C-alpha cells in the first residue's frame, strides 16, 4: 500500500511519521479554488482538491493520498500564507494579545470496492497570543519563518503563543490525533496492514 502526502510542507512530512511507517511526497501543483462558506468548509474543500489532484494523476489501485490545508481565522478574516513581509507584519500585529482559531482540513482519497472514496474532515484549535511588540514582530518577520505559514506564524516558534485549547499538531499543519483515527479506519476497511503501525489504534 503506497501512502502519499499531497503537500510540500516539511512539518506535515514529519507529523505523518506518527501514524505511517513509509510515505511518499507528491505535492499538489494545481491552483487552489477557494469556496464560499465557513473556514471549516474552506479547509475541507481545499484539502480535498489537493488530494484528488494527486490521486487522479496516479494509478489509483493500492494507494492512499492525504491532502491537508490550514488557515487562521480571526473574526471574519481568514488568513492564509502572507505574500509579503508587510502582510506578515500586519497579520501578527492583528493577532497580538488576542485569540483566534486555527482550522486544518484533511482528506484521504483511496480506492475502495473498485471506486474512489473520500474521507474528508477538519479540526479546530483555539490559540491565544502573547502581546507582541512591533520590534519583536519585525525581527520575527525578518527571520523568514512566517512566510510559508498560515497566519504568518509557526506555533513551534518561541515567544508567540500564550495558550492553546485543542490539538497542538493541528496548528503545526496536521491534526495527528484525527488523522490516526481516520487512517486506522481506512486500513481496517481495506483489510490491509502494510505501512500501518498497529500501536496507533
C-alpha positions as CSV (number, residue, x, y, z in Angstrom):
1,X,0.0,0.0,0.0
2,X,1.5,3.3,-1.1
3,X,0.8,6.3,1.2
4,X,1.3,9.7,-0.5
5,X,1.2,13.1,1.1
6,X,0.0,15.7,-1.3
7,X,1.9,18.5,0.4
8,X,5.4,20.1,0.2
9,X,5.2,21.0,3.9
10,X,8.2,19.6,5.8
11,X,6.2,19.9,9.0
12,X,3.4,17.7,7.7
13,X,6.0,15.2,6.4
14,X,7.4,14.9,9.9
15,X,3.9,14.6,11.5
16,X,2.7,11.7,9.3
17,X,5.5,9.6,10.6
18,X,3.5,9.3,13.8
19,X,1.0,7.0,12.0
20,X,2.5,5.9,8.7
21,X,5.8,4.0,8.5
22,X,6.6,4.7,4.9
23,X,5.3,7.5,2.7
24,X,6.0,9.5,-0.5
25,X,5.7,13.2,-1.0
26,X,4.0,14.4,-4.2
27,X,2.8,18.0,-3.7
28,X,-0.4,19.1,-5.5
29,X,0.5,21.7,-8.2
30,X,-2.9,23.0,-9.2
31,X,-4.3,26.4,-8.4
32,X,-6.4,26.3,-5.2
33,X,-10.1,27.1,-5.9
34,X,-11.5,28.8,-2.9
35,X,-15.1,28.1,-1.9
36,X,-17.6,30.3,-0.1
37,X,-18.6,29.5,3.4
38,X,-17.0,28.9,6.8
39,X,-13.3,28.4,7.4
40,X,-14.1,24.8,8.2
41,X,-15.8,24.3,4.8
42,X,-12.9,26.1,3.1
43,X,-10.1,23.9,4.5
44,X,-12.1,20.7,3.9
45,X,-12.7,21.7,0.3
46,X,-9.1,22.7,-0.3
47,X,-7.7,19.6,1.3
48,X,-10.0,17.5,-1.0
49,X,-8.8,19.4,-4.1
50,X,-5.2,18.7,-3.3
51,X,-5.7,15.0,-2.5
52,X,-7.9,14.5,-5.5
53,X,-5.4,16.1,-7.9
54,X,-2.6,13.9,-6.8
55,X,-4.7,10.8,-6.7
56,X,-6.1,11.5,-10.3
57,X,-2.5,11.7,-11.7
58,X,-1.6,8.2,-10.4
59,X,-2.7,4.7,-10.8
60,X,-5.5,4.6,-8.2
61,X,-5.0,1.0,-7.2
62,X,-3.4,0.3,-3.8
63,X,-2.7,3.9,-2.9
64,X,-3.9,6.3,-0.2
65,X,-3.4,10.1,-0.8
66,X,-3.6,12.6,2.0
67,X,-4.3,16.2,1.4
68,X,-4.3,19.0,4.0
69,X,-4.9,22.7,4.2
70,X,-4.6,25.1,7.2
71,X,-6.0,28.6,7.8
72,X,-6.1,31.0,10.7
73,X,-9.5,32.7,11.3
74,X,-9.7,35.9,13.3
75,X,-13.2,37.3,13.4
76,X,-14.4,37.3,9.8
77,X,-10.9,37.3,8.4
78,X,-9.4,34.1,7.0
79,X,-5.6,34.3,7.0
80,X,-3.5,32.1,4.7
81,X,0.2,32.4,4.0
82,X,1.4,36.0,3.8
83,X,2.5,37.2,0.3
84,X,4.9,39.9,1.6
85,X,6.8,40.8,4.7
86,X,4.5,43.8,5.2
87,X,1.4,41.5,5.1
88,X,3.1,39.1,7.6
89,X,3.7,42.1,10.0
90,X,0.0,43.1,9.7
91,X,-1.2,39.6,10.4
92,X,0.9,39.3,13.5
93,X,0.0,42.8,14.7
94,X,-3.6,41.9,14.4
95,X,-3.3,38.6,16.3
96,X,-1.1,40.1,19.0
97,X,-2.6,39.7,22.5
98,X,-5.8,38.2,21.1
99,X,-7.4,34.8,20.5
100,X,-8.1,33.2,17.1
101,X,-9.0,29.8,15.6
102,X,-6.8,27.6,13.5
103,X,-8.6,25.1,11.2
104,X,-6.9,22.3,9.3
105,X,-8.8,20.2,6.8
106,X,-7.6,16.7,5.9
107,X,-8.8,14.5,3.1
108,X,-7.9,10.8,2.4
109,X,-8.5,9.6,-1.1
110,X,-8.3,5.9,-1.9
111,X,-9.8,3.1,-3.9
112,X,-12.5,1.0,-2.2
113,X,-14.5,-1.7,-3.9
114,X,-13.3,-0.6,-7.3
115,X,-14.2,3.1,-6.9
116,X,-12.8,6.3,-5.5
117,X,-13.6,7.1,-1.9
118,X,-13.1,10.2,0.2
119,X,-12.7,10.7,3.9
120,X,-12.8,14.5,4.5
121,X,-12.7,16.1,8.0
122,X,-11.3,19.0,9.8
123,X,-10.1,20.1,13.3
124,X,-10.2,23.4,15.1
125,X,-7.8,24.8,17.8
126,X,-8.2,28.0,19.8
127,X,-5.0,29.9,20.1
128,X,-4.2,32.9,22.3
129,X,-1.2,35.1,21.5
130,X,1.1,36.9,23.9
131,X,1.2,40.7,23.4
132,X,3.9,41.2,20.8
133,X,5.9,44.5,20.4
134,X,6.4,46.0,17.0
135,X,10.1,45.4,17.4
136,X,9.6,41.7,18.2
137,X,7.3,41.2,15.2
138,X,9.8,43.0,12.9
139,X,12.6,40.7,13.9
140,X,10.4,37.6,13.6
141,X,9.3,38.5,10.1
142,X,13.0,39.2,9.1
143,X,13.8,35.6,10.2
144,X,11.7,34.3,7.3
145,X,9.8,31.8,9.4
146,X,6.3,33.4,8.9
147,X,6.4,33.5,5.2
148,X,5.3,29.9,4.5
149,X,2.8,29.6,7.3
150,X,-0.9,30.3,7.6
151,X,-1.4,33.4,9.8
152,X,2.3,34.2,9.4
153,X,3.5,32.2,12.4
154,X,4.6,28.8,13.5
155,X,3.4,27.6,16.9
156,X,6.7,25.8,17.3
157,X,8.5,29.1,17.2
158,X,9.0,30.5,20.7
159,X,7.6,33.7,22.2
160,X,4.3,33.8,20.3
161,X,1.7,31.7,22.0
162,X,0.3,32.2,25.5
163,X,-2.1,29.2,25.5
164,X,-4.0,26.8,23.2
165,X,-7.2,24.8,23.5
166,X,-7.2,21.8,21.3
167,X,-4.7,19.9,19.1
168,X,-1.2,21.4,19.0
169,X,-0.3,19.5,15.8
170,X,-3.4,20.9,14.2
171,X,-1.8,24.3,14.4
172,X,1.5,23.0,13.1
173,X,-0.4,21.8,10.0
174,X,-1.8,18.3,10.6
175,X,-4.2,17.1,13.3
176,X,-2.3,13.9,14.1
177,X,-5.0,12.6,16.5
178,X,-7.7,12.9,14.0
179,X,-5.6,11.5,11.1
180,X,-4.6,8.4,13.2
181,X,-8.3,7.6,13.7
182,X,-9.3,8.1,10.1
183,X,-6.3,6.2,8.7
184,X,-6.9,3.3,11.1
185,X,-10.5,3.0,9.9
186,X,-9.4,3.1,6.3
187,X,-6.8,0.3,6.8
188,X,-9.3,-1.9,8.7
189,X,-11.9,-1.3,6.0
190,X,-9.5,-2.5,3.3
191,X,-8.2,-5.3,5.5
192,X,-4.6,-4.4,4.9
193,X,-1.8,-3.8,7.3
194,X,1.1,-2.6,5.1
195,X,2.5,0.7,6.3
196,X,0.2,0.8,9.3
197,X,1.5,1.0,12.9
198,X,-0.7,-1.3,15.0
199,X,0.4,0.7,18.1
200,X,-1.6,3.6,16.8
201,X,-5.0,2.1,17.5
